[in-house]
């Protein structure tokens, strides 16, 4: 069964094809700094960290303190983890596998 996105269109397809062409962390910084505002990048990265901490069993209070995310943001990420498109689960699993395979994250 294939995934049916609610945001799928030709422009979004083109954006995601472009993202798949990025090869290094530096490529990502260059592209995203041109495409997004600094605040948008910070918000997205914060949400990913919130998802990671929720998956590890962190409480809202602990996550709020560690990330500065509002409880509304934490709740939204939690809802996506439980009822969303499984995007967070997919990427967190792949990041975990990369860590256990000995691959380093070039951060």
C-alpha positions as CSV (number, residue, x, y, z in Angstrom):
1,X,0.0,0.0,0.0
2,X,1.5,3.3,-1.0
3,X,1.4,6.5,1.0
4,X,-1.0,9.2,-0.2
5,X,0.2,12.6,0.9
6,X,-2.2,15.5,1.5
7,X,0.4,18.0,0.2
8,X,1.5,16.2,-3.0
9,X,1.8,18.3,-6.1
10,X,4.4,18.9,-8.8
11,X,6.1,21.7,-6.9
12,X,6.4,19.6,-3.7
13,X,7.7,16.7,-5.8
14,X,10.3,19.0,-7.3
15,X,11.4,20.3,-3.8
16,X,11.8,16.8,-2.5
17,X,13.7,15.7,-5.6
18,X,16.0,18.6,-4.9
19,X,16.5,17.7,-1.3
20,X,17.4,14.1,-2.3
21,X,20.2,15.6,-4.4
22,X,21.9,17.1,-1.3
23,X,25.0,15.1,-0.4
24,X,26.6,16.7,2.6
25,X,25.7,18.6,5.7
26,X,27.3,21.7,4.1
27,X,25.0,21.2,1.0
28,X,22.0,21.1,3.4
29,X,23.1,24.3,5.2
30,X,23.5,26.1,1.9
31,X,20.2,25.0,0.4
32,X,18.1,25.4,3.5
33,X,19.5,28.8,4.4
34,X,18.4,30.0,0.9
35,X,15.0,28.3,1.0
36,X,13.9,28.8,4.6
37,X,14.2,31.5,7.2
38,X,16.6,30.8,10.1
39,X,13.5,30.5,12.4
40,X,11.9,27.9,10.1
41,X,15.1,25.8,10.1
42,X,15.3,26.1,13.9
43,X,11.7,25.1,14.3
44,X,12.1,22.0,12.1
45,X,15.2,20.9,13.9
46,X,13.6,21.5,17.3
47,X,10.6,19.3,16.3
48,X,13.0,16.5,15.3
49,X,14.8,16.7,18.6
50,X,11.4,16.7,20.4
51,X,10.4,13.6,18.4
52,X,13.7,11.9,19.4
53,X,13.2,12.7,23.1
54,X,9.5,11.6,23.0
55,X,10.6,8.3,21.4
56,X,13.2,7.9,24.2
57,X,10.4,8.3,26.8
58,X,11.0,11.9,27.9
59,X,8.3,13.7,29.7
60,X,6.8,17.0,28.4
61,X,8.5,18.9,31.2
62,X,11.9,17.3,30.5
63,X,11.6,18.0,26.8
64,X,10.4,21.6,27.3
65,X,13.4,22.2,29.5
66,X,15.9,20.5,27.1
67,X,14.6,22.0,23.8
68,X,12.8,25.2,24.7
69,X,9.8,23.8,22.8
70,X,6.3,24.8,24.0
71,X,4.0,22.2,25.3
72,X,1.8,22.8,22.2
73,X,4.7,21.9,19.9
74,X,5.6,18.9,22.0
75,X,1.9,17.8,21.9
76,X,1.8,18.3,18.1
77,X,4.9,16.2,17.6
78,X,3.6,13.5,19.9
79,X,0.3,13.4,17.9
80,X,2.3,13.0,14.7
81,X,4.4,10.2,16.2
82,X,1.2,8.4,17.2
83,X,-1.2,9.2,14.4
84,X,0.8,10.9,11.6
85,X,2.3,9.7,8.4
86,X,5.2,7.9,10.2
87,X,7.8,10.3,8.9
88,X,9.3,10.9,12.3
89,X,9.5,7.2,13.0
90,X,11.1,6.5,9.6
91,X,13.8,9.1,10.0
92,X,14.5,8.4,13.7
93,X,14.9,4.7,12.8
94,X,17.3,5.5,10.0
95,X,19.3,7.8,12.1
96,X,19.5,5.1,14.8
97,X,20.6,2.5,12.3
98,X,23.3,4.9,10.9
99,X,24.6,5.3,14.5
100,X,24.7,1.6,15.2
101,X,26.3,0.9,11.8
102,X,29.2,3.1,12.9
103,X,28.4,5.9,10.5
104,X,29.0,9.3,11.9
105,X,26.6,12.2,11.6
106,X,28.6,15.1,10.1
107,X,27.1,17.7,12.4
